[in-house]
């Protein structure tokens, strides 16, 4: 008899436990381009009418993850699933839950009209175990012309965007690694991003080993479109310094799972500057003072970035990208050049320090990403690079007047060729509050440098 009651009690406990652990899951996507929506507010509400009044009891709530997925736990019963997201029309679905329920894909449509005084508030930042997920709002997207200006409008702590030279650094002046859909990208490629295509931005302020010791990582997650394309032209030129300019041209064509993109970025520099410097050296035997008065000296550089990229994306399963890049830098007049007069006590000199350089560095980058079930990921990357560079410098220090000092005339010429091949394979596993990353990397390099020069110091 006691055994019967024990079995009955155990069955009742199991039934209650099972009732309280029904799972309601699904994935939410954009109805137009089928991209995953991150940070959607998903709420399960129990609605009932009592005494002619409507009551609303919230049972459970969550937000969609980086892949647009959500999962809620609830007891058996009648519910309404509510989905809300900034810029999209809200959804309400009636549900009858009697066990684990997978709703599949839920599509949300962009709101076609403004809601007047109604303001929908949501957290713009989602904190994950290894990164922060930032969700740009409509105002930030509308005020941005490219991926770089969007980053500035987000105002991420510790991140400084310099539009004068299109660099991104931390407050400690360390370089920030930029990525697009997990693939390392150049500043020019980030400038080619259409802000309307940005789903979210992932900010790693303490990057793991996968990012090669970077001080910080900014990863743009952008939509993949099946059709259409875009053409972007950004141009700016200095007013007080007309020789200082930034010219960017990029285009992209989409068809099915594939897309081709082409970009070029030209940053001419042609200005004159003047060097003035004063130094004092204190020795036990006396003091030496150097005073340098500069003359206008030319700085001219013509850096050019070129890129041709093919991308194949198979939904959330896998992705292949092949990128051919080339960075060319022709600097006939270095920014370290100087024409000046140096005064050392009773001695004076004329200084001419001129340097010119040029380099080309084409590279081929093949990247493949495979996403496995249960937040398992595989990454493979192979990069081949060739660098050809040359540098010529001449330093002259000529005494003036009746000084007894010597003339210094030094020339140097450096020619270099470098070949490198870098391959890596990485496995990554994500849990709720922890992430595991393991991988291997191989770096093969071959370098050849030639040094030529002369040093002539005739006595006077």
DOFIKE-696107 format. One record per residue (C-alpha): residue in three letters; x, y negated, z; chain. Coordinates in Angstrom, 3 decimals, decimal comma. Each point is the difference from the previous one (the first is absolute). Example, Ala and Ser with C-alpha at 12.3 -4.5 7.8 and 13.67 -1.06 7.14 Angstrom:
<lumzas>
<"ALA"; <12,300; 4,500; 7,800>; "A">
<"SER"; <1,370; -3,440; -0,660>; "A">
</lumzas>
This chain:
<lumzas>
<"UNK"; <0,000; 0,000; 0,000>; "A">
<"UNK"; <2,792; -2,381; 0,912>; "A">
<"UNK"; <1,691; 0,901; -3,260>; "A">
<"UNK"; <-3,125; -1,088; -1,919>; "A">
<"UNK"; <-0,064; -3,398; 1,683>; "A">
<"UNK"; <3,701; -0,423; -0,630>; "A">
<"UNK"; <-0,360; 0,748; -3,704>; "A">
<"UNK"; <-3,038; -2,311; -0,258>; "A">
<"UNK"; <1,843; -2,823; 1,772>; "A">
<"UNK"; <3,053; 0,455; -2,212>; "A">
<"UNK"; <-2,168; -0,073; -3,116>; "A">
<"UNK"; <-1,668; -3,227; 1,137>; "A">
<"UNK"; <3,376; -1,631; 0,703>; "A">
<"UNK"; <1,292; 1,036; -3,445>; "A">
<"UNK"; <-3,168; -1,325; -1,634>; "A">
<"UNK"; <0,392; -3,380; 1,709>; "A">
<"UNK"; <3,694; -0,087; -0,881>; "A">
<"UNK"; <-0,697; 0,827; -3,633>; "A">
<"UNK"; <-2,783; -2,587; -0,136>; "A">
<"UNK"; <2,363; -2,680; 1,250>; "A">
<"UNK"; <2,709; 0,850; -2,570>; "A">
<"UNK"; <-1,801; -0,280; -3,320>; "A">
<"UNK"; <2,235; -1,849; -2,446>; "A">
<"UNK"; <-1,228; -2,479; -2,587>; "A">
<"UNK"; <2,705; -0,780; -2,578>; "A">
<"UNK"; <0,475; -1,491; -3,437>; "A">
<"UNK"; <2,049; -2,379; -2,135>; "A">
<"UNK"; <-0,959; -3,540; -1,033>; "A">
<"UNK"; <1,049; -1,447; -3,356>; "A">
<"UNK"; <-0,544; -3,038; -2,170>; "A">
<"UNK"; <-2,903; 0,696; -2,375>; "A">
<"UNK"; <1,702; -1,812; -2,897>; "A">
<"UNK"; <3,545; 1,371; -0,087>; "A">
<"UNK"; <-0,344; 3,006; 2,366>; "A">
<"UNK"; <2,864; -1,188; 2,219>; "A">
<"UNK"; <-0,020; 0,877; 3,707>; "A">
<"UNK"; <-1,209; -2,725; 2,374>; "A">
<"UNK"; <2,096; -0,356; 3,141>; "A">
<"UNK"; <-1,380; -1,349; 3,268>; "A">
<"UNK"; <-3,723; 0,400; -0,760>; "A">
<"UNK"; <-2,095; -0,170; 3,178>; "A">
<"UNK"; <-1,988; 3,259; 0,269>; "A">
<"UNK"; <-2,648; 0,233; 2,737>; "A">
<"UNK"; <-2,424; 2,779; 0,917>; "A">
<"UNK"; <-3,231; -1,383; 1,463>; "A">
<"UNK"; <-2,933; 1,801; 1,618>; "A">
<"UNK"; <-3,200; -1,901; -0,886>; "A">
<"UNK"; <-3,388; 0,550; 1,556>; "A">
<"UNK"; <-3,182; -1,973; 0,450>; "A">
<"UNK"; <-1,364; -0,419; 3,486>; "A">
<"UNK"; <-3,059; -1,991; 1,005>; "A">
<"UNK"; <-0,070; -1,759; -3,305>; "A">
<"UNK"; <3,584; -1,311; 0,427>; "A">
<"UNK"; <3,045; 1,102; -1,918>; "A">
<"UNK"; <3,027; 1,125; 1,996>; "A">
<"UNK"; <3,522; 0,518; -1,311>; "A">
<"UNK"; <2,361; 2,305; 1,891>; "A">
<"UNK"; <3,569; 0,315; -1,309>; "A">
<"UNK"; <1,164; 3,607; 0,352>; "A">
<"UNK"; <3,480; -0,149; -1,521>; "A">
<"UNK"; <2,185; -2,228; -2,175>; "A">
<"UNK"; <3,332; -0,040; -1,854>; "A">
<"UNK"; <1,815; -1,554; -2,984>; "A">
<"UNK"; <1,228; 1,702; -3,175>; "A">
<"UNK"; <3,669; 0,987; -0,145>; "A">
<"UNK"; <2,658; -0,690; -2,640>; "A">
<"UNK"; <-1,787; 2,365; -2,425>; "A">
<"UNK"; <-3,515; -1,323; 0,627>; "A">
<"UNK"; <-0,925; 3,005; 2,162>; "A">
<"UNK"; <-2,008; -0,012; 3,240>; "A">
<"UNK"; <-1,149; 2,551; 2,567>; "A">
<"UNK"; <-2,515; -0,369; 2,859>; "A">
<"UNK"; <-1,179; 2,360; 2,729>; "A">
<"UNK"; <-3,634; 0,116; 1,124>; "A">
<"UNK"; <-2,721; 2,194; 1,403>; "A">
<"UNK"; <-2,817; 1,527; -2,037>; "A">
<"UNK"; <-2,708; -2,479; -0,972>; "A">
<"UNK"; <-1,303; -2,694; -2,343>; "A">
<"UNK"; <2,383; -2,870; -0,744>; "A">
<"UNK"; <0,753; -2,902; -2,318>; "A">
<"UNK"; <3,549; -0,295; -1,387>; "A">
<"UNK"; <0,925; -3,665; -0,490>; "A">
<"UNK"; <2,988; -1,119; -2,100>; "A">
<"UNK"; <1,163; -3,646; -0,096>; "A">
<"UNK"; <3,026; -1,606; -1,645>; "A">
<"UNK"; <0,960; -3,603; -0,731>; "A">
<"UNK"; <-1,003; -0,934; -3,556>; "A">
<"UNK"; <-2,185; 3,092; -0,524>; "A">
<"UNK"; <-3,698; 0,680; 0,324>; "A">
<"UNK"; <-0,806; 1,920; 3,224>; "A">
<"UNK"; <-1,357; 3,553; -0,162>; "A">
<"UNK"; <-2,478; 1,816; 2,251>; "A">
<"UNK"; <-0,626; 3,755; -0,385>; "A">
<"UNK"; <-2,512; 2,162; 1,865>; "A">
<"UNK"; <1,569; 3,243; 1,259>; "A">
<"UNK"; <-1,233; 3,155; 1,673>; "A">
<"UNK"; <2,952; 1,582; 1,806>; "A">
<"UNK"; <-0,232; 3,627; 1,116>; "A">
<"UNK"; <3,624; 1,024; -0,605>; "A">
<"UNK"; <3,178; -1,213; -1,671>; "A">
<"UNK"; <-1,057; -2,321; -2,844>; "A">
<"UNK"; <2,273; -1,091; -2,855>; "A">
<"UNK"; <-1,575; -2,883; -1,924>; "A">
<"UNK"; <2,582; 0,113; -2,784>; "A">
<"UNK"; <0,687; -3,312; -1,757>; "A">
<"UNK"; <-1,956; -3,111; 0,972>; "A">
<"UNK"; <0,316; -2,909; -2,433>; "A">
<"UNK"; <-0,304; -3,642; 1,011>; "A">
<"UNK"; <-0,747; -2,864; -2,385>; "A">
<"UNK"; <1,588; -3,427; 0,194>; "A">
<"UNK"; <-2,377; -2,683; 1,252>; "A">
<"UNK"; <-1,284; -2,034; -2,952>; "A">
<"UNK"; <-1,264; -2,992; 2,022>; "A">
<"UNK"; <1,198; -1,929; 3,012>; "A">
<"UNK"; <-1,871; 0,617; 3,249>; "A">
<"UNK"; <-0,403; -3,654; 0,945>; "A">
<"UNK"; <0,730; -0,504; 3,671>; "A">
<"UNK"; <0,410; 3,726; 0,718>; "A">
<"UNK"; <3,601; 0,813; 0,903>; "A">
<"UNK"; <1,223; 3,603; 0,193>; "A">
<"UNK"; <2,947; 0,358; 2,340>; "A">
<"UNK"; <2,435; 2,882; -0,024>; "A">
<"UNK"; <3,525; 0,650; 1,209>; "A">
<"UNK"; <2,437; -1,137; -2,704>; "A">
<"UNK"; <2,745; 2,203; 1,466>; "A">
<"UNK"; <-0,217; 3,724; 0,755>; "A">
<"UNK"; <2,745; 1,299; 2,264>; "A">
<"UNK"; <1,429; 3,422; -0,899>; "A">
<"UNK"; <2,681; 2,015; 1,747>; "A">
<"UNK"; <2,718; -0,993; -2,513>; "A">
<"UNK"; <-1,355; -3,134; -1,705>; "A">
<"UNK"; <-2,574; -2,753; -0,115>; "A">
<"UNK"; <-2,662; -0,054; -2,725>; "A">
<"UNK"; <-0,954; -3,509; -1,091>; "A">
<"UNK"; <-3,251; -0,580; -1,878>; "A">
<"UNK"; <0,090; -3,290; -1,970>; "A">
<"UNK"; <-3,266; -1,921; 0,056>; "A">
<"UNK"; <-1,633; -1,755; -2,948>; "A">
<"UNK"; <1,467; -3,381; 0,905>; "A">
<"UNK"; <3,556; 1,361; 0,114>; "A">
<"UNK"; <-0,451; 1,868; -3,281>; "A">
<"UNK"; <-1,587; -3,000; -1,694>; "A">
<"UNK"; <2,801; -2,336; 1,087>; "A">
<"UNK"; <2,713; 2,337; -1,334>; "A">
<"UNK"; <1,370; 0,116; -3,544>; "A">
<"UNK"; <2,224; 3,070; 0,398>; "A">
<"UNK"; <1,193; 2,562; 2,526>; "A">
<"UNK"; <2,645; -2,319; 1,421>; "A">
<"UNK"; <-2,385; -2,895; 0,699>; "A">
<"UNK"; <-2,483; 2,468; 1,547>; "A">
<"UNK"; <2,712; 1,133; 2,401>; "A">
<"UNK"; <0,613; -3,608; 0,992>; "A">
<"UNK"; <-3,722; -0,612; 0,544>; "A">
<"UNK"; <-0,225; 3,018; 2,326>; "A">
<"UNK"; <2,579; -1,617; 2,318>; "A">
<"UNK"; <1,390; 3,254; 1,382>; "A">
<"UNK"; <2,003; -0,497; 3,224>; "A">
<"UNK"; <3,807; 0,218; -0,470>; "A">
<"UNK"; <-0,341; -0,218; -3,820>; "A">
<"UNK"; <1,247; -3,073; -1,904>; "A">
<"UNK"; <-0,831; -0,497; -3,697>; "A">
<"UNK"; <2,223; -2,461; -1,862>; "A">
<"UNK"; <-1,687; -1,134; -3,221>; "A">
<"UNK"; <3,103; -1,916; -1,107>; "A">
<"UNK"; <1,858; 3,235; -0,777>; "A">
<"UNK"; <-2,838; 2,560; 0,475>; "A">
<"UNK"; <1,686; 1,826; 2,860>; "A">
<"UNK"; <-1,607; 1,674; 3,013>; "A">
<"UNK"; <1,951; 0,204; 3,254>; "A">
<"UNK"; <-0,549; 0,491; 3,707>; "A">
<"UNK"; <0,465; -2,817; 2,508>; "A">
<"UNK"; <3,466; 1,454; 0,617>; "A">
<"UNK"; <0,790; -0,595; -3,719>; "A">
<"UNK"; <-0,043; 3,728; -0,831>; "A">
<"UNK"; <-1,268; 1,259; -3,357>; "A">
<"UNK"; <-3,512; 1,473; -0,075>; "A">
<"UNK"; <-0,569; 3,091; -2,142>; "A">
<"UNK"; <-2,943; -0,415; -2,383>; "A">
<"UNK"; <-2,085; 2,899; -1,311>; "A">
<"UNK"; <-3,048; 0,474; -2,232>; "A">
<"UNK"; <-2,111; 3,097; 0,754>; "A">
<"UNK"; <2,920; 1,397; 1,951>; "A">
<"UNK"; <2,583; -0,527; -2,773>; "A">
<"UNK"; <2,872; -2,423; 0,558>; "A">
<"UNK"; <-0,470; -3,100; -2,156>; "A">
<"UNK"; <1,888; -3,164; -0,905>; "A">
<"UNK"; <-1,116; -3,526; 0,862>; "A">
<"UNK"; <-0,920; -0,516; -3,666>; "A">
<"UNK"; <-2,266; 3,070; 0,043>; "A">
<"UNK"; <-1,764; -1,327; 3,100>; "A">
<"UNK"; <-0,527; -3,317; -1,783>; "A">
<"UNK"; <-1,723; 1,939; -2,814>; "A">
<"UNK"; <-2,713; 1,298; 2,375>; "A">
<"UNK"; <-3,500; -1,343; -0,590>; "A">
<"UNK"; <-1,299; -0,895; 3,501>; "A">
<"UNK"; <-3,472; 1,287; -0,934>; "A">
<"UNK"; <1,482; 3,484; -0,409>; "A">
<"UNK"; <1,408; 0,096; 3,554>; "A">
<"UNK"; <-1,932; 2,379; 2,266>; "A">
<"UNK"; <2,180; -0,515; 3,051>; "A">
<"UNK"; <3,551; -0,772; 1,094>; "A">
<"UNK"; <1,895; 2,323; 2,332>; "A">
<"UNK"; <2,570; -1,669; 2,237>; "A">
<"UNK"; <2,695; 2,142; 1,627>; "A">
<"UNK"; <1,807; -2,125; 2,599>; "A">
<"UNK"; <1,997; 3,001; 1,246>; "A">
<"UNK"; <0,522; 2,152; -3,125>; "A">
<"UNK"; <0,979; 3,648; 0,288>; "A">
<"UNK"; <2,792; 1,911; -1,729>; "A">
<"UNK"; <-2,003; 0,214; -3,220>; "A">
<"UNK"; <0,723; -3,703; -0,639>; "A">
<"UNK"; <3,812; 0,238; 0,231>; "A">
<"UNK"; <0,436; -2,175; 3,060>; "A">
<"UNK"; <-1,916; -3,026; -1,328>; "A">
<"UNK"; <-0,667; -2,774; 2,520>; "A">
<"UNK"; <-3,669; -0,132; -1,081>; "A">
<"UNK"; <-2,154; 1,405; -2,807>; "A">
<"UNK"; <-2,935; -1,574; -1,855>; "A">
<"UNK"; <-2,020; 2,559; -2,000>; "A">
<"UNK"; <-2,694; -1,283; -2,382>; "A">
<"UNK"; <-2,813; 2,507; -0,612>; "A">
<"UNK"; <-1,600; -0,999; -3,308>; "A">
<"UNK"; <-2,924; 1,353; -1,986>; "A">
<"UNK"; <0,448; 2,256; -3,010>; "A">
<"UNK"; <-2,337; -1,020; -2,809>; "A">
<"UNK"; <-1,019; 2,356; -2,800>; "A">
<"UNK"; <-0,466; -2,625; -2,717>; "A">
<"UNK"; <0,902; -3,578; -0,849>; "A">
<"UNK"; <3,122; -1,891; 0,908>; "A">
<"UNK"; <1,326; -3,410; 0,902>; "A">
<"UNK"; <2,521; -2,606; -1,100>; "A">
<"UNK"; <1,627; -2,349; 2,514>; "A">
<"UNK"; <2,140; -3,082; -0,584>; "A">
<"UNK"; <1,457; -2,059; 2,843>; "A">
<"UNK"; <2,316; -2,914; -0,708>; "A">
<"UNK"; <1,466; -2,664; 2,244>; "A">
<"UNK"; <2,737; -2,562; -0,453>; "A">
<"UNK"; <1,728; -2,426; 2,307>; "A">
<"UNK"; <-0,934; -3,683; -0,213>; "A">
<"UNK"; <2,969; -1,552; 1,765>; "A">
<"UNK"; <2,191; 2,881; -1,230>; "A">
<"UNK"; <-1,222; 0,763; -3,563>; "A">
<"UNK"; <2,629; 2,696; -0,434>; "A">
<"UNK"; <-1,655; 2,172; 2,685>; "A">
<"UNK"; <-2,823; 2,226; -1,276>; "A">
<"UNK"; <-1,962; 3,225; 0,489>; "A">
<"UNK"; <-1,710; 1,679; -2,967>; "A">
<"UNK"; <-1,896; 3,256; 0,336>; "A">
<"UNK"; <-1,855; 1,939; -2,696>; "A">
<"UNK"; <-1,597; 3,413; 0,584>; "A">
<"UNK"; <-2,651; 2,178; -1,579>; "A">
<"UNK"; <-1,742; 3,296; 0,734>; "A">
<"UNK"; <-2,172; 2,391; -2,028>; "A">
<"UNK"; <-2,107; 2,795; 1,584>; "A">
<"UNK"; <-1,452; 3,075; -1,652>; "A">
<"UNK"; <-1,326; 2,953; 1,991>; "A">
<"UNK"; <2,473; 1,175; 2,577>; "A">
<"UNK"; <2,878; -1,842; -1,682>; "A">
<"UNK"; <1,195; -3,582; -0,141>; "A">
<"UNK"; <2,872; -1,896; -1,646>; "A">
<"UNK"; <1,396; -3,251; 1,378>; "A">
<"UNK"; <2,642; -2,398; -1,284>; "A">
<"UNK"; <1,539; -2,949; 1,815>; "A">
<"UNK"; <2,711; -2,609; -0,419>; "A">
<"UNK"; <1,143; -2,555; 2,555>; "A">
<"UNK"; <2,409; -2,816; -0,858>; "A">
<"UNK"; <1,471; -2,309; 2,664>; "A">
<"UNK"; <2,252; -2,620; -1,651>; "A">
<"UNK"; <2,210; -2,190; 2,185>; "A">
<"UNK"; <1,871; -3,001; -1,456>; "A">
<"UNK"; <0,802; -2,732; 2,528>; "A">
<"UNK"; <2,892; -2,067; 1,326>; "A">
<"UNK"; <1,004; -0,084; 3,621>; "A">
<"UNK"; <2,703; -1,684; 2,095>; "A">
<"UNK"; <2,143; 1,577; 2,700>; "A">
<"UNK"; <1,144; -2,111; 2,960>; "A">
<"UNK"; <1,735; 1,573; 2,968>; "A">
<"UNK"; <2,083; -0,984; 3,032>; "A">
<"UNK"; <2,034; 2,357; 2,217>; "A">
<"UNK"; <2,281; -0,480; 3,012>; "A">
<"UNK"; <2,584; 2,572; 1,151>; "A">
<"UNK"; <1,528; -0,396; 3,460>; "A">
<"UNK"; <3,398; 1,615; 0,637>; "A">
<"UNK"; <2,441; -0,213; 2,884>; "A">
<"UNK"; <2,343; -1,947; -2,283>; "A">
<"UNK"; <-2,643; -2,450; -1,195>; "A">
<"UNK"; <-3,223; -0,477; -1,911>; "A">
<"UNK"; <-0,686; 0,467; -3,721>; "A">
<"UNK"; <-3,010; -1,627; -1,624>; "A">
<"UNK"; <-1,372; 0,979; -3,404>; "A">
<"UNK"; <-2,460; -2,279; -1,756>; "A">
<"UNK"; <-1,516; 1,064; -3,306>; "A">
<"UNK"; <-1,948; -2,432; -2,186>; "A">
<"UNK"; <-1,917; 1,666; -2,803>; "A">
<"UNK"; <-0,790; -0,939; -3,564>; "A">
<"UNK"; <-3,225; 1,092; -1,775>; "A">
<"UNK"; <0,481; 3,679; -0,920>; "A">
<"UNK"; <-2,197; 2,080; -2,268>; "A">
<"UNK"; <-1,865; 3,147; 1,061>; "A">
<"UNK"; <-1,632; 1,969; -2,814>; "A">
<"UNK"; <-1,506; 3,485; 0,154>; "A">
<"UNK"; <-2,437; 1,970; -2,158>; "A">
<"UNK"; <-1,310; 3,087; 1,861>; "A">
<"UNK"; <-2,555; 2,102; -1,900>; "A">
<"UNK"; <-2,083; 2,932; 1,282>; "A">
<"UNK"; <-1,566; 2,419; -2,505>; "A">
<"UNK"; <-2,212; 2,984; 0,750>; "A">
<"UNK"; <-1,975; 2,622; -1,915>; "A">
<"UNK"; <-2,085; 2,427; 2,093>; "A">
<"UNK"; <-2,207; 3,003; -0,713>; "A">
<"UNK"; <-2,320; 1,188; 2,785>; "A">
<"UNK"; <-2,188; 3,123; 0,154>; "A">
<"UNK"; <-2,407; 0,287; 2,936>; "A">
<"UNK"; <-2,154; 3,056; 0,662>; "A">
<"UNK"; <-2,354; -1,386; 2,632>; "A">
<"UNK"; <1,299; 0,612; 3,498>; "A">
<"UNK"; <1,781; 3,233; -0,926>; "A">
<"UNK"; <3,189; -1,031; -1,754>; "A">
<"UNK"; <1,737; -2,814; -1,822>; "A">
<"UNK"; <2,889; -0,336; -2,478>; "A">
<"UNK"; <1,818; -3,206; -0,851>; "A">
<"UNK"; <2,843; -0,536; -2,457>; "A">
<"UNK"; <1,589; -3,455; 0,085>; "A">
<"UNK"; <2,726; -1,433; -2,227>; "A">
<"UNK"; <1,462; -3,168; 1,484>; "A">
<"UNK"; <2,819; -2,368; -0,861>; "A">
<"UNK"; <1,401; -2,924; 1,937>; "A">
<"UNK"; <2,266; -2,340; -1,965>; "A">
<"UNK"; <1,823; -2,910; 1,581>; "A">
<"UNK"; <2,092; -2,417; -2,071>; "A">
<"UNK"; <1,653; -2,699; 2,108>; "A">
<"UNK"; <2,441; -2,152; -1,996>; "A">
<"UNK"; <0,318; -2,423; 2,937>; "A">
<"UNK"; <-0,130; 1,531; 3,478>; "A">
<"UNK"; <-1,720; -1,781; 2,898>; "A">
<"UNK"; <3,302; 0,231; 1,915>; "A">
<"UNK"; <1,772; -2,146; -2,603>; "A">
<"UNK"; <1,498; -3,280; 1,166>; "A">
<"UNK"; <1,846; -3,011; -1,300>; "A">
<"UNK"; <1,306; -2,075; 2,884>; "A">
<"UNK"; <2,846; -1,911; 1,620>; "A">
<"UNK"; <1,638; 1,376; 3,131>; "A">
<"UNK"; <1,796; -2,256; 2,501>; "A">
<"UNK"; <2,398; 1,567; 2,541>; "A">
<"UNK"; <1,713; -2,683; 2,007>; "A">
<"UNK"; <2,269; -1,865; -2,448>; "A">
<"UNK"; <-0,476; 2,641; -2,720>; "A">
<"UNK"; <-2,810; 0,020; -2,537>; "A">
<"UNK"; <-1,059; 2,519; -2,644>; "A">
<"UNK"; <-2,398; 0,429; -2,879>; "A">
<"UNK"; <-1,897; 3,320; 0,217>; "A">
<"UNK"; <-1,688; 1,819; -2,864>; "A">
<"UNK"; <-1,591; 3,319; 0,979>; "A">
<"UNK"; <-2,031; 1,516; -2,841>; "A">
<"UNK"; <-1,562; 3,461; -0,293>; "A">
<"UNK"; <-2,164; 1,710; -2,619>; "A">
<"UNK"; <-1,622; 3,437; 0,064>; "A">
<"UNK"; <-2,412; 2,235; -1,831>; "A">
<"UNK"; <-1,611; 3,350; 0,695>; "A">
<"UNK"; <-2,562; 2,412; -1,413>; "A">
<"UNK"; <-1,491; 2,851; 2,035>; "A">
<"UNK"; <-2,529; 2,209; -1,813>; "A">
<"UNK"; <-1,619; 2,767; 2,062>; "A">
<"UNK"; <-2,448; 2,872; -0,466>; "A">
<"UNK"; <-2,227; 0,949; 2,945>; "A">
<"UNK"; <-2,151; 3,171; -0,023>; "A">
<"UNK"; <-2,345; 0,315; 2,980>; "A">
<"UNK"; <-2,523; 2,762; 0,809>; "A">
<"UNK"; <-2,375; 0,200; 2,958>; "A">
<"UNK"; <-2,155; 2,994; 0,911>; "A">
<"UNK"; <-2,632; -0,217; 2,739>; "A">
<"UNK"; <-0,949; 3,249; 1,713>; "A">
<"UNK"; <-2,992; 0,711; 2,282>; "A">
<"UNK"; <0,051; -1,026; 3,670>; "A">
<"UNK"; <2,187; -3,103; -0,510>; "A">
<"UNK"; <3,019; 1,822; -1,417>; "A">
<"UNK"; <2,024; -1,861; -2,643>; "A">
<"UNK"; <2,932; 0,777; -2,291>; "A">
<"UNK"; <2,144; -2,727; -1,619>; "A">
<"UNK"; <2,658; 0,439; -2,686>; "A">
<"UNK"; <2,104; -2,823; -1,446>; "A">
<"UNK"; <2,881; 0,000; -2,489>; "A">
<"UNK"; <1,787; -3,243; -0,939>; "A">
<"UNK"; <2,819; -0,417; -2,513>; "A">
<"UNK"; <1,773; -3,375; -0,258>; "A">
<"UNK"; <2,822; -1,489; -2,095>; "A">
<"UNK"; <1,654; -3,295; 0,966>; "A">
<"UNK"; <2,356; -1,913; -2,275>; "A">
<"UNK"; <1,479; -3,160; 1,491>; "A">
<"UNK"; <2,751; -2,544; -0,583>; "A">
<"UNK"; <1,333; -2,909; 2,027>; "A">
<"UNK"; <2,518; -2,732; -0,900>; "A">
<"UNK"; <1,325; -2,588; 2,415>; "A">
<"UNK"; <2,641; -2,727; -0,088>; "A">
<"UNK"; <1,120; -2,032; 3,013>; "A">
<"UNK"; <2,212; -3,055; -0,450>; "A">
<"UNK"; <1,339; -2,241; 2,753>; "A">
<"UNK"; <2,082; -2,820; -1,483>; "A">
<"UNK"; <1,867; -2,490; 2,211>; "A">
<"UNK"; <-0,602; -3,722; -0,558>; "A">
<"UNK"; <2,443; -2,886; 0,409>; "A">
<"UNK"; <3,441; 0,607; 1,487>; "A">
<"UNK"; <-0,929; 3,021; 2,102>; "A">
<"UNK"; <2,590; 2,746; 0,512>; "A">
<"UNK"; <-2,591; 2,779; -0,085>; "A">
<"UNK"; <-0,055; 2,662; -2,712>; "A">
<"UNK"; <-2,530; 0,508; -2,764>; "A">
<"UNK"; <-2,153; 3,095; 0,398>; "A">
<"UNK"; <-1,460; 1,655; -3,099>; "A">
<"UNK"; <-1,682; 3,390; 0,496>; "A">
<"UNK"; <-2,086; 1,933; -2,528>; "A">
<"UNK"; <-1,816; 3,293; 0,455>; "A">
<"UNK"; <-2,006; 2,259; -2,302>; "A">
<"UNK"; <-2,056; 2,979; 1,142>; "A">
<"UNK"; <-1,749; 2,502; -2,285>; "A">
<"UNK"; <-2,167; 2,765; 1,429>; "A">
<"UNK"; <-2,130; 2,972; -1,020>; "A">
<"UNK"; <-2,071; 2,013; 2,435>; "A">
<"UNK"; <-2,248; 3,021; -0,502>; "A">
<"UNK"; <-2,222; 1,346; 2,761>; "A">
<"UNK"; <-2,592; 2,748; 0,370>; "A">
<"UNK"; <-2,176; 0,158; 3,118>; "A">
<"UNK"; <-2,497; 2,787; 0,654>; "A">
<"UNK"; <-2,213; 0,619; 3,019>; "A">
<"UNK"; <-2,758; 2,357; 1,102>; "A">
<"UNK"; <-2,146; -0,822; 3,058>; "A">
<"UNK"; <-2,727; 1,835; 1,899>; "A">
<"UNK"; <-2,320; -2,012; 2,228>; "A">
<"UNK"; <-2,743; 1,115; 2,396>; "A">
<"UNK"; <-2,419; -2,402; 1,727>; "A">
<"UNK"; <-1,950; 0,703; 3,168>; "A">
<"UNK"; <-2,234; -2,319; 2,011>; "A">
<"UNK"; <2,768; -1,518; 2,112>; "A">
<"UNK"; <3,218; 1,337; -1,489>; "A">
<"UNK"; <1,718; 0,434; -3,361>; "A">
<"UNK"; <2,737; 2,421; -1,073>; "A">
<"UNK"; <2,406; -0,711; -2,871>; "A">
<"UNK"; <2,776; 2,283; -1,217>; "A">
<"UNK"; <1,943; -0,088; -3,246>; "A">
<"UNK"; <3,251; 0,309; -1,909>; "A">
<"UNK"; <1,898; -2,536; -2,082>; "A">
<"UNK"; <2,906; 0,269; -2,426>; "A">
<"UNK"; <2,060; -2,948; -1,243>; "A">
<"UNK"; <2,500; 0,421; -2,835>; "A">
<"UNK"; <2,094; -2,983; -1,150>; "A">
<"UNK"; <2,840; -0,689; -2,394>; "A">
<"UNK"; <1,743; -3,370; -0,146>; "A">
<"UNK"; <2,743; -1,577; -2,087>; "A">
<"UNK"; <1,388; -3,507; 0,685>; "A">
<"UNK"; <2,764; -1,907; -1,757>; "A">
<"UNK"; <1,753; -2,908; 1,740>; "A">
<"UNK"; <2,070; -2,541; -1,925>; "A">
<"UNK"; <1,403; -3,335; 1,077>; "A">
<"UNK"; <2,947; -2,295; 0,531>; "A">
<"UNK"; <1,356; -2,269; 2,718>; "A">
<"UNK"; <2,328; -2,822; -1,074>; "A">
<"UNK"; <1,476; -2,397; 2,577>; "A">
<"UNK"; <2,750; -2,123; -1,612>; "A">
<"UNK"; <2,070; -2,209; 2,270>; "A">
<"UNK"; <-0,107; -3,772; -0,435>; "A">
</lumzas>
